[in-house]
């Protein structure tokens, strides 16, 4: 067989239209998105065969794409185990109890934004933040009568803000590495965008908090929830020790997977030692999750979840999505799209908007944030170099287009994880991802005004 060629733009667009049609039809009819991605794999394989690749080449590309994201799969398994055992061990119920007792409804959304920001900044993981502090804030928000999609928006806004400014974050390190800049220089560049975006987002959530929580909370409901928690669980400050230990270890730059897994082990110990569970039942919560029956449906729904088994559907999506992204990279699909209009990129504005679009569509078609963070710098670096812009502007725009939009795509790894963990559909929380929307707007303003778009000859400090 001769050498493989790049597909034509018409071939690429035809395949992507078929992919979107499959995904949206499965979404409309509420069919498993996993099957849509599985079918779409063969659509892209068909294109690869058509342009001259062998099946073995394409299979190797799929396996490579999957292997690049296996760390995310292992983290997801560990977080599932941690959530299940932390509910059983009383960690999550205690966080909810104290939150209901001390957090004023008017400032709850702002407090959620700040708490999740600090947690993610300290730990370097948006997933870990959502799986711990995020779940607790959802419970508190429900108890205070706050709109849960808005609470989820505050959680995600804080989690991604902290994650993007943390040198401990694997996605931050990956973006800097792919853009060929030092990670600290990348974080410095992000400060110019993320800090004003965070301030604006904080103001928006403060206003929303006074609008939705300005009245008196339903104290009867709050007291009923707190009473049910104390009836079922041993609630005291000692229950928070596993959370303190895990966050402390992550701050000390210990590896995420063993740290989160150790946190799950502590949850088992706490379930046996403080909540009176049997050994076998406590251990099983790491895999099967926790279930509870009380007179309050909210408590039953909130505290029935977690476990590795609860994450298996998300893992299937991530595996198929990573394989899909590996195929797209191998065949050169996004490269063909960029080549079609890359000659039109002649200014900082068009450069910025193009980077954001590539990052977003890499999430849409690559189904994984890692795919976006790998492909976007590869595709856009020539344009930045030819126009003389520094690579830290590339890395900053890659984060905005790739990371900040990753949870907006229901079939992406981040979209699946966040929806499954928070119990809110992607389209429900999407309108409230204010940090992401504000970041996109500020990035475009910088691009079209030339503000903080540093040229290679610009030797001034960026902070």
N, C-alpha and C positions, 0 to 999 in steps of 0.2 A: 504494500500500500504506500502511495506517495505521501509527501509531507502534508500535514493538516494545514488548512487555511483558516483565516478569521472569518466568522460568519458575516453575511451582509447585514446592513441595518434593518432591511425588511425581514430577514429571517429572525433576527434578534427580537424585533418588536412583535412579530407574530407569536413567538414562544412566550414572551412576557405577558401578552394579552391573554393567551390560553391559561397561563399560570394564575393571573388575577381572576379570570372567569371561574376557574376551578375553586380557588380559595373563597371567593365571595359567594358562590353558589352553595358551597358546604356551610358557610356561615349563615346564610339566609335560611337554609333548611335544617339548621342546628345539627348538622352531621359532624362527626369528629374531625377536627382540623388536622389531626395526625394523618388521616387517610388522604386528605387533600395534598399534603406535602409529599406523601409516599407516591401518589400518582404523578405529581409534578416532577419528581426525580426522573421518571422515565420519559417525560416530555423533553427535558433538557438532555438526557442521554441520547434521545433521537436526534436532536440538533447536533450533538457532538459526533455521532456516527456519520451524519450527513456531511460534515465539513472535513472528515478524514481521520478522526481519532478512532482507535480500536476500543472495544469495550474494556479491555484490560487497562488501557490508559485512563479511561473515565472512572473505572472502579477505584483505581489508585488515587485519583484526585478526590473522590468522595471520602475515602478512608483518611487521606491527609487532612481534609477539611474537618472531619469529625475529630481526629486526634488533636488538632489545634485547639479544640474547645472542650476537651474532656475534663479539664480542671473545673470548668463551670458545672459539669454534670456531677462531679464528686462533691463540690460545695453544696449543690442543691440537695444531694442525698444527706449530707451532714446537717444542713439546716432543717430538713424534714424531721430527722431524728431529734434534733435539739428542741424544736417546737413541741413535738409530742411529749417529750420528757419534762420540759419546763412547765407545761400545763399541768401534768400529773404531779410534779414536784412542788407546785404552788408558786412558782416564780412569776408566771404571767398573771395568775389571779391576784397576787399581791401587788404587782405593778398597777393593775386596773383598780384595785381597792384604794391604794394611796392616791392615784390620780383623781378618782372620784371625790376623795376627801379633801384634796388640797388645791386642785386646779379650778380657777374661776372660769365659767363658761365663756365670758366675754373675751378672754385672752387665750382660750384653748387652742385655736388654730395657729396663732403666733407661737405659742409654747410648743406645739407639735413641730412646727417648722424649725425652731431653734434646737429642740432636743434631738431631732433626727439629724440636723446639720452637725451638731457637736459629736454625736455618736459616729457618724460616717467619717468626719474629719479625723477623729481619733483612731478609728479602726481601719479605715481605708476600704470599706466594703459597703456598697449600697444594698446588696442582697442581705448581708448579715444585719444591717440596720433595720430593714423592712421586716425581716424575720423575727426580730426581737422587740425593739422599741416600737416599730410600726404596728405590730399586732396589738401591743398594749394600748397604743393611742387609739386604734380602731375601737377597742373595747370601751375605753373611757369616753370617746366621742359618742358611741351608741348610748351609753348610760346618760350622757348629758343632753341627748336629743339632737345632736348635730347631724347635718346631712353627711352620710358616710362617703359619697363620692368626693365631697369637698375635703373631708378629713384625709382621704387617700391622696388627694392632690397635694395637701400640705406635707404629708409624709414623704412622697416622692420628690417634691421640690427640695426638701431638706436633705434627703438621702443623696440625691445627685449633686447638690451643691457641695456637700462635705466630701463626697467621693472624688469630685473633680479637682479639689484643692489639696487632696491628701497624697503625699509622695509614697504612701503605703499602698495605694490603690493599684491593682494589677492593670486595669484599663488605662489609668493615667500613665503608668510606666510603658505600656504597650504603645500608646499613641505617641509618646515622646520618642520611643525607640524607632518606630516606623517612620517618623518624621525627621529622624536623625538630629535630634536636639537633646540637650541635657534635661533630665526630668525636672530639676529645680528651675531651670530657665523656662520650661513649659508651664510650670505652676505660676511663676511670676507673670507670664503673659496672660494666663487665665484670670489672674487677680483683676486686671483692668476691665474685664467683662463681667466676671461673676460677682464681684462686690457690689457694683451698682444694680445688677440684676437682683441680687439678694435683698437689697434695701427696698427696691420697688415691690418685690414679691412680699416682703414682710409687711409693707404698708397695705397691700391688697388684702392679705389674710387678716390683718388687724381690723380693717373696715368690715370684712365679711364676718369676723368674729363678733363684732358689736351688733351687726345686723341679725345674725342667727342665734347668738347667745346672749344678747343684751338683756333679755328678760330673765325672770327668775327660772332657774332650772326646776324640773319636776322633781321636787325633793322626795315625794313619796316613791317615785320610780327609782331614784338614786338610792334611797335608803333600803328599798326592797332588794335591789341588786347587791348592795354591800352586805345586807343580811344573809342573802343566799350564798354569797362567797364565803362568809365566815361560818355558815352552817356546814359547808362541804369541805372547806380547806382550813388548814392551820395558817393563819395570816399573821405575819410579823416581819420585822426588818431583816431577820436572819434569812428569810426566803430569797432575798435579793442578792445574797452572796455569790451564787453561780453567775449571775449577770455581771457583777463587779469583776469576778475573776476572768471571765471571757473577754470583756472589754479591756481589762488590764493587760492580758496576754497579747491581744491584737495591737494595742498601743506599743507594746514592747517589741513589735515586728515579728512575733512568732507566726509560723505558717498558718494560714486560715483553716485548712481542712483538719489537721489534728487539734487545733484550738477549739473549733466549733464542736468537733466530736467529743473532746474532753468535757465541754459544756454539757453535751447530751448525757455523758456518764454522770456528771454531778446531778443532773436532773433525776436520774434513776435513784441515786443515793438519797436525794432529798425526798423523793416519793416514798421510799421505804422508811427512812428515818423520821420524817416529819409529817407525812400524810397517811401513814399506816397501811400502805399498799403492800401486797405480797411480792416476793422477789420476781416470780414469773410474770405477774401482771405489770409490774413496773418496767421490766425489761421489754415486754411486748409493746409498750407505748412508743418505743423508739422506732418500731417498724409499722405498727398498725394505727398509731395515734391514740388519742384519749377520747373517751366518750363519757358523758355525764347526763343524768336525768334529774331535773328540778322542776319546780312549778313555773319557772320563768323561761319562756322559749328562747329569749335572747341569750341567757346563760348557756342553755343547751347547745345553741348554734355556735356561739363564740368559742366555747371551751370543748367543742367536739371537733378535733382536727389534728393536724400535724402527722408525723410519722413518715417513714420512707415511702410506704405504699401510696400515700397521698401525693407524692411528687412524681410518680412513675409516668403519668400522662404528660407532664411537662418535660420530662427527660426524653421521651419519645420525640416530642416536637423539636427539642434542641438538637438531638442526633440527626433527624431528617433535615433540619434547617442548616446545620453545619455541613452536611453532605451536599446539600443544594448549593451552598455558598462555594464549596470546593469545586463543584462542577462549573459554576459561573466564572470563577477565576481561571480555571484551566482553559475553558473555551474562549475566554476573552470577551464575554458579553458586555460588561460595563465599559471595557476599553473601547469597544466599537461605538457605543453610545457617546462616550466622551469625544472620540475622534471626529464624530459628526459635527460637533459644534465647538471644539476646543480652539479653533482658529478665531472664534468670535470673542474669546476672552482677552480683552485688551486693556482692562482697567481694574482697579482694586475692587470696585463694586461687582463687576461681572465675575471676578475671581472668587470673591466671597460667596456670592449667591450660588455659583457653580459648585463650590466645595460643600455647601450646606445641602444642595440637592443630591450630590453624589453620596454623601453620608446617609441621608434619609433613604434614598432608593436602594442603597446597599443593605439597609435594614429590611426594607420591603421585600426585596428579591433574594437577599442573602440569609434572611431569617435569623440573624444573630449579630449582636453588637460587635463581637470580635471580628466578624467578616467585614463589617463597615470600617472598623479602626485599622484593619490591615489593608483593605483595598483603596480607601480614600486617599491616603498619602501616596500610595503607589501611582494612582491615576493622576493626581493633581500636582505632584512635585515638579514636573517639567514646566508647568505654567507659572508656578511661583518663582522658579529659578530664572526663567526667560524674562519675566517682568521685574526681577531684581528684589523680590520680597523675601524677608527672612523666614527661615523654617519654623520659628516659633509662632508666626502668624498662621502658617499651615496647620500646626498641631492644635492651636486654639480653635480654629474653624472646624477642624476635624472632630474635636470633642463636641462642639455645638451641634454639628450636623449628624454625627454618629451616636454619641452617648446620650445626649439630651433628648433625642427623638426615639431612642430604642424602645421605650415602654409605650410608645404611641401605636406600635404595630402589633395587633392581637396575636399574630402567629410568630412573632420573634421570640427569642429566648427570654429577653427582659419582659416583654409584654405578657407572655405565658406565666412567668414566675410571679410577677407582681400581682396579676389578677388572681392566681391561685392562692397566694399567700395572704392577700388582703381580703379575699372573698368578694371582690368588686370587679365587674367586667371592665375591660379596657376602655370601651366606648363610654362607660359611666364616669370613670375618673379623668378621661382625656381632657374635657373642657377645663379642668381645674389644675392641670400641670402648668401653673403660672410661671414657675421658674424657667421652664423650658421655652415657653412662648416669649417671655421677656428677653431671655438670652438670645434667641434667634433675631428678635427685633434689634437689639443692641448691636449684634454682630453685623447685621445689614447696614445699620447706621454708620458704624465704623468703616465698613467697606466703601460705601458710597460717598462718605465725607473724607476718607483717607485718614481718619483719626486712629491713632495707635496701629496703623498698618506700616510696620517698620521696614525700611529698605536695608539691603545688605550693607550699604555704606554708612548706615546710621549706627554710630558707636555709643550712643547715649544709653545709660542704664534704663532698664524697663521698670524698675521699682525705685 
